[in-house]
Structure formats: C-alpha cells, structure tokens
Amino acid sequence: MLLGFAPFIVFALLAIVAVDLALWVAFATAFAVGIRDFAQARLLRFLDVASTALFGLLALYVGFVQPGMPITIVRLAVDGGFCAICLLSILIRNPVTLQYACDQMPKEMWNTRRFVYTNYAITLVWALAFALMAAADAFANINKELPLSLDVAVGLVALAIAIGFTARFPAYMNAHAERNKAPSPAR
C-alpha cells in the first residue's frame, strides 16, 4: 500500500534539497509505479494516475511558468492535492488504498465488510495527515517568521503517523475479528 504514496514520500524527502528536483523525481516515481502495474496487469490505479498528473503538472508549472515558487506554496499544493485525491476516492467509493490492498488479499476477502472498512479508515487517516500538512503549509505561508523546519517537522510527524497506522491497523482489525470469533468462557 505504501508504494502508492512513494512519489509523495520522495517529494517530501527531496523538497528540502531543491523543489524542482523533488517535483521531477516525484513525477518520475509516480510514472514508474503506475507504468509498472500497467505493463504487468493492464491496471491503472486511481492514486497512480492522480499522483502522476499532480506532480507532472506542478513540475511543468514550477519549471516553466512560475520558476522560483517558494517551497511552502509548492508543499501546500502537493499536500492539498493529495488530501483532495484521498477524499475524492472516498467520495467515489473507491478508497485509494483499496486497489493496493486487493493485491495482497485473496479475492474472497475483497467485499467483506472488515476489508472495505479497513481501507476506508486507512485512506481517511492519510487524508487527515495530508490536511494537517496542508494546514501547516498554509500557516507557514501566512506567518513568514516561522521556520521552514517547523512546517517540515509537522509534515514528517503526520507522515509517520499515517505510515504507522497503515502498517498496524489491518493487523489490529484481524486480531479484533479473531477475538470476536473465540467462544466466550462459561460462567
């Protein structure tokens, strides 16, 4: 599941070095992730297409239309864009994590309530993380006296929480389901 967010993670790590570089490498990463799945299984995932479009358009805009755009504005566009991607996927009833999770689970699990709920929850946590990052970016754009490192720190904490939740929540849901299956002790 984290592979779908690899372009964002690449951008977040490289944006500190150079915004243009971060956008182009994130675009290349999004394209590579998407084309790999398309070449192997003729599958285009919503997150892959959306992140390729987002990073491609931003790379072109920052590279050719508005060079020298401040990193805080670019980060706001990226974080807000990913928040919108996650929320849109929930609204169209196809959470961005669902397509990746289906690759890891047997087909008979795909329509179970627990599996679908788990993917809605994980996608919502990512949307909230991106919303928090976008809010920090917006605040950094409003208050120029705040150090960029504070904005970056908020983003890294939100990203770490989303990654941790993505890694742990499915196991929690499985353990919870197993506990509910176990017979209750007789009194």
C-alpha positions as YAML, in Angstrom:
chain: A
units: angstrom
residues:
- id: 1
  name: MET
  ca: [0.00, 0.00, 0.00]
- id: 2
  name: LEU
  ca: [2.83, 2.37, 0.79]
- id: 3
  name: LEU
  ca: [4.10, 2.01, -2.77]
- id: 4
  name: GLY
  ca: [1.26, 4.23, -3.95]
- id: 5
  name: PHE
  ca: [2.45, 7.00, -1.67]
- id: 6
  name: ALA
  ca: [6.11, 6.58, -2.73]
- id: 7
  name: PRO
  ca: [6.01, 9.65, -5.05]
- id: 8
  name: PHE
  ca: [4.83, 11.82, -2.16]
- id: 9
  name: ILE
  ca: [7.48, 10.39, 0.18]
- id: 10
  name: VAL
  ca: [10.18, 11.03, -2.46]
- id: 11
  name: PHE
  ca: [8.92, 14.59, -2.85]
- id: 12
  name: ALA
  ca: [8.87, 15.18, 0.92]
- id: 13
  name: LEU
  ca: [12.45, 13.97, 1.29]
- id: 14
  name: LEU
  ca: [13.87, 15.85, -1.71]
- id: 15
  name: ALA
  ca: [11.96, 19.12, -1.30]
- id: 16
  name: ILE
  ca: [14.47, 20.19, 1.31]
- id: 17
  name: VAL
  ca: [17.25, 19.91, -1.29]
- id: 18
  name: ALA
  ca: [15.54, 21.50, -4.30]
- id: 19
  name: VAL
  ca: [11.87, 21.97, -5.19]
- id: 20
  name: ASP
  ca: [12.33, 21.45, -8.94]
- id: 21
  name: LEU
  ca: [14.31, 18.27, -8.39]
- id: 22
  name: ALA
  ca: [11.74, 16.99, -5.88]
- id: 23
  name: LEU
  ca: [8.84, 17.58, -8.28]
- id: 24
  name: TRP
  ca: [10.52, 15.95, -11.29]
- id: 25
  name: VAL
  ca: [11.74, 12.92, -9.32]
- id: 26
  name: ALA
  ca: [8.31, 12.53, -7.70]
- id: 27
  name: PHE
  ca: [6.73, 12.71, -11.16]
- id: 28
  name: ALA
  ca: [9.16, 10.06, -12.45]
- id: 29
  name: THR
  ca: [8.46, 7.88, -9.41]
- id: 30
  name: ALA
  ca: [4.68, 8.19, -9.87]
- id: 31
  name: PHE
  ca: [5.02, 7.36, -13.54]
- id: 32
  name: ALA
  ca: [7.28, 4.37, -12.84]
- id: 33
  name: VAL
  ca: [4.92, 2.96, -10.21]
- id: 34
  name: GLY
  ca: [1.92, 3.40, -12.49]
- id: 35
  name: ILE
  ca: [3.54, 2.08, -15.66]
- id: 36
  name: ARG
  ca: [4.92, -0.99, -13.84]
- id: 37
  name: ASP
  ca: [1.42, -2.10, -12.86]
- id: 38
  name: PHE
  ca: [0.02, -1.21, -16.26]
- id: 39
  name: ALA
  ca: [2.72, -3.20, -18.07]
- id: 40
  name: GLN
  ca: [2.26, -6.25, -15.83]
- id: 41
  name: ALA
  ca: [-1.51, -6.36, -15.37]
- id: 42
  name: ARG
  ca: [-3.04, -3.63, -17.57]
- id: 43
  name: LEU
  ca: [-4.10, -1.94, -14.34]
- id: 44
  name: LEU
  ca: [-4.26, 1.81, -13.76]
- id: 45
  name: ARG
  ca: [-4.80, 2.72, -10.13]
- id: 46
  name: PHE
  ca: [-6.53, 5.96, -9.21]
- id: 47
  name: LEU
  ca: [-3.70, 7.04, -6.88]
- id: 48
  name: ASP
  ca: [-1.03, 6.34, -9.51]
- id: 49
  name: VAL
  ca: [-2.84, 8.33, -12.21]
- id: 50
  name: ALA
  ca: [-3.69, 11.19, -9.84]
- id: 51
  name: SER
  ca: [-0.18, 11.50, -8.40]
- id: 52
  name: THR
  ca: [1.39, 11.33, -11.88]
- id: 53
  name: ALA
  ca: [-0.92, 14.13, -13.03]
- id: 54
  name: LEU
  ca: [-0.38, 16.20, -9.87]
- id: 55
  name: PHE
  ca: [3.41, 16.00, -9.91]
- id: 56
  name: GLY
  ca: [3.63, 16.33, -13.69]
- id: 57
  name: LEU
  ca: [1.50, 19.47, -13.78]
- id: 58
  name: LEU
  ca: [3.28, 21.00, -10.78]
- id: 59
  name: ALA
  ca: [6.72, 20.19, -12.23]
- id: 60
  name: LEU
  ca: [5.78, 21.87, -15.51]
- id: 61
  name: TYR
  ca: [4.20, 24.87, -13.77]
- id: 62
  name: VAL
  ca: [7.08, 25.46, -11.35]
- id: 63
  name: GLY
  ca: [9.67, 24.68, -14.01]
- id: 64
  name: PHE
  ca: [8.32, 26.83, -16.83]
- id: 65
  name: VAL
  ca: [5.51, 29.14, -15.72]
- id: 66
  name: GLN
  ca: [6.43, 30.18, -12.17]
- id: 67
  name: PRO
  ca: [10.12, 29.39, -11.56]
- id: 68
  name: GLY
  ca: [11.32, 30.22, -8.10]
- id: 69
  name: MET
  ca: [7.97, 29.49, -6.46]
- id: 70
  name: PRO
  ca: [8.51, 29.28, -2.67]
- id: 71
  name: ILE
  ca: [8.74, 25.78, -1.27]
- id: 72
  name: THR
  ca: [5.92, 26.45, 1.19]
- id: 73
  name: ILE
  ca: [3.49, 27.17, -1.65]
- id: 74
  name: VAL
  ca: [4.59, 24.07, -3.58]
- id: 75
  name: ARG
  ca: [4.25, 21.95, -0.44]
- id: 76
  name: LEU
  ca: [0.76, 23.40, 0.10]
- id: 77
  name: ALA
  ca: [-0.23, 22.44, -3.47]
- id: 78
  name: VAL
  ca: [1.16, 18.90, -3.08]
- id: 79
  name: ASP
  ca: [-0.31, 18.29, 0.38]
- id: 80
  name: GLY
  ca: [-3.66, 19.81, -0.56]
- id: 81
  name: GLY
  ca: [-3.65, 17.83, -3.80]
- id: 82
  name: PHE
  ca: [-3.08, 14.53, -2.02]
- id: 83
  name: CYS
  ca: [-5.72, 15.37, 0.57]
- id: 84
  name: ALA
  ca: [-8.16, 16.02, -2.28]
- id: 85
  name: ILE
  ca: [-7.15, 12.77, -4.00]
- id: 86
  name: CYS
  ca: [-7.83, 10.77, -0.83]
- id: 87
  name: LEU
  ca: [-11.14, 12.50, -0.13]
- id: 88
  name: LEU
  ca: [-12.28, 12.16, -3.74]
- id: 89
  name: SER
  ca: [-11.50, 8.44, -3.68]
- id: 90
  name: ILE
  ca: [-13.68, 8.09, -0.57]
- id: 91
  name: LEU
  ca: [-16.49, 10.08, -2.20]
- id: 92
  name: ILE
  ca: [-16.45, 7.88, -5.30]
- id: 93
  name: ARG
  ca: [-16.47, 4.82, -3.02]
- id: 94
  name: ASN
  ca: [-13.06, 3.57, -4.11]
- id: 95
  name: PRO
  ca: [-10.54, 4.44, -1.35]
- id: 96
  name: VAL
  ca: [-7.03, 4.82, -2.76]
- id: 97
  name: THR
  ca: [-5.66, 2.04, -0.56]
- id: 98
  name: LEU
  ca: [-8.27, -0.49, -1.71]
- id: 99
  name: GLN
  ca: [-6.68, -1.22, -5.08]
- id: 100
  name: TYR
  ca: [-3.31, -1.89, -3.44]
- id: 101
  name: ALA
  ca: [-4.83, -3.99, -0.66]
- id: 102
  name: CYS
  ca: [-6.60, -6.22, -3.19]
- id: 103
  name: ASP
  ca: [-3.17, -7.27, -4.48]
- id: 104
  name: GLN
  ca: [-2.29, -8.60, -1.03]
- id: 105
  name: MET
  ca: [-5.53, -10.36, -0.13]
- id: 106
  name: PRO
  ca: [-7.44, -13.29, -1.63]
- id: 107
  name: LYS
  ca: [-10.35, -12.33, -3.85]
- id: 108
  name: GLU
  ca: [-12.96, -13.72, -1.44]
- id: 109
  name: MET
  ca: [-11.91, -11.06, 1.12]
- id: 110
  name: TRP
  ca: [-12.35, -8.07, -1.19]
- id: 111
  name: ASN
  ca: [-16.02, -7.49, -0.49]
- id: 112
  name: THR
  ca: [-16.02, -8.29, 3.20]
- id: 113
  name: ARG
  ca: [-17.13, -5.54, 5.49]
- id: 114
  name: ARG
  ca: [-13.90, -5.63, 7.54]
- id: 115
  name: PHE
  ca: [-11.65, -5.38, 4.46]
- id: 116
  name: VAL
  ca: [-13.57, -2.46, 2.95]
- id: 117
  name: TYR
  ca: [-13.86, -0.66, 6.31]
- id: 118
  name: THR
  ca: [-10.12, -1.08, 6.91]
- id: 119
  name: ASN
  ca: [-9.36, 0.59, 3.59]
- id: 120
  name: TYR
  ca: [-11.77, 3.45, 4.19]
- id: 121
  name: ALA
  ca: [-10.16, 4.02, 7.60]
- id: 122
  name: ILE
  ca: [-6.60, 3.95, 6.23]
- id: 123
  name: THR
  ca: [-7.49, 6.30, 3.36]
- id: 124
  name: LEU
  ca: [-9.19, 8.67, 5.80]
- id: 125
  name: VAL
  ca: [-6.11, 8.71, 8.04]
- id: 126
  name: TRP
  ca: [-3.97, 9.61, 5.02]
- id: 127
  name: ALA
  ca: [-6.46, 12.35, 4.07]
- id: 128
  name: LEU
  ca: [-6.24, 13.74, 7.62]
- id: 129
  name: ALA
  ca: [-2.45, 13.59, 7.55]
- id: 130
  name: PHE
  ca: [-2.38, 15.50, 4.26]
- id: 131
  name: ALA
  ca: [-4.91, 18.01, 5.62]
- id: 132
  name: LEU
  ca: [-2.70, 18.58, 8.67]
- id: 133
  name: MET
  ca: [0.33, 19.06, 6.43]
- id: 134
  name: ALA
  ca: [-1.59, 21.45, 4.17]
- id: 135
  name: ALA
  ca: [-2.72, 23.44, 7.22]
- id: 136
  name: ALA
  ca: [0.88, 23.68, 8.43]
- id: 137
  name: ASP
  ca: [1.93, 24.79, 4.92]
- id: 138
  name: ALA
  ca: [-0.81, 27.42, 4.82]
- id: 139
  name: PHE
  ca: [0.19, 28.70, 8.25]
- id: 140
  name: ALA
  ca: [3.83, 28.86, 7.12]
- id: 141
  name: ASN
  ca: [2.75, 30.91, 4.09]
- id: 142
  name: ILE
  ca: [0.77, 33.31, 6.28]
- id: 143
  name: ASN
  ca: [3.36, 33.70, 9.03]
- id: 144
  name: LYS
  ca: [6.74, 34.10, 7.31]
- id: 145
  name: GLU
  ca: [8.54, 34.36, 10.66]
- id: 146
  name: LEU
  ca: [8.04, 30.65, 11.39]
- id: 147
  name: PRO
  ca: [10.99, 28.48, 10.38]
- id: 148
  name: LEU
  ca: [10.51, 26.07, 7.48]
- id: 149
  name: SER
  ca: [11.82, 23.32, 9.75]
- id: 150
  name: LEU
  ca: [8.64, 23.56, 11.85]
- id: 151
  name: ASP
  ca: [6.48, 23.06, 8.75]
- id: 152
  name: VAL
  ca: [8.67, 20.13, 7.71]
- id: 153
  name: ALA
  ca: [8.53, 18.63, 11.22]
- id: 154
  name: VAL
  ca: [4.71, 18.72, 11.25]
- id: 155
  name: GLY
  ca: [4.72, 17.02, 7.87]
- id: 156
  name: LEU
  ca: [7.13, 14.31, 8.98]
- id: 157
  name: VAL
  ca: [5.13, 13.59, 12.15]
- id: 158
  name: ALA
  ca: [1.86, 13.39, 10.17]
- id: 159
  name: LEU
  ca: [3.54, 11.15, 7.60]
- id: 160
  name: ALA
  ca: [4.97, 8.88, 10.31]
- id: 161
  name: ILE
  ca: [1.55, 8.55, 11.95]
- id: 162
  name: ALA
  ca: [-0.12, 7.68, 8.62]
- id: 163
  name: ILE
  ca: [2.57, 5.11, 7.78]
- id: 164
  name: GLY
  ca: [2.36, 3.58, 11.26]
- id: 165
  name: PHE
  ca: [-1.42, 3.41, 11.08]
- id: 166
  name: THR
  ca: [-1.26, 1.82, 7.62]
- id: 167
  name: ALA
  ca: [1.17, -0.81, 8.87]
- id: 168
  name: ARG
  ca: [-0.66, -1.64, 12.12]
- id: 169
  name: PHE
  ca: [-4.39, -1.15, 11.57]
- id: 170
  name: PRO
  ca: [-5.01, -4.23, 9.37]
- id: 171
  name: ALA
  ca: [-3.36, -6.46, 12.00]
- id: 172
  name: TYR
  ca: [-5.48, -4.81, 14.70]
- id: 173
  name: MET
  ca: [-8.65, -5.45, 12.70]
- id: 174
  name: ASN
  ca: [-7.67, -9.09, 12.15]
- id: 175
  name: ALA
  ca: [-6.90, -9.59, 15.84]
- id: 176
  name: HIS
  ca: [-10.19, -7.95, 16.78]
- id: 177
  name: ALA
  ca: [-12.07, -10.27, 14.40]
- id: 178
  name: GLU
  ca: [-10.30, -13.32, 15.87]
- id: 179
  name: ARG
  ca: [-11.22, -12.27, 19.42]
- id: 180
  name: ASN
  ca: [-14.86, -11.96, 18.38]
- id: 181
  name: LYS
  ca: [-14.79, -15.48, 16.87]
- id: 182
  name: ALA
  ca: [-13.44, -17.10, 20.05]
- id: 183
  name: PRO
  ca: [-16.11, -18.66, 22.27]
- id: 184
  name: SER
  ca: [-16.74, -16.80, 25.50]
- id: 185
  name: PRO
  ca: [-15.75, -18.59, 28.71]
- id: 186
  name: ALA
  ca: [-18.54, -20.34, 30.58]
- id: 187
  name: ARG
  ca: [-19.52, -18.97, 33.97]
...
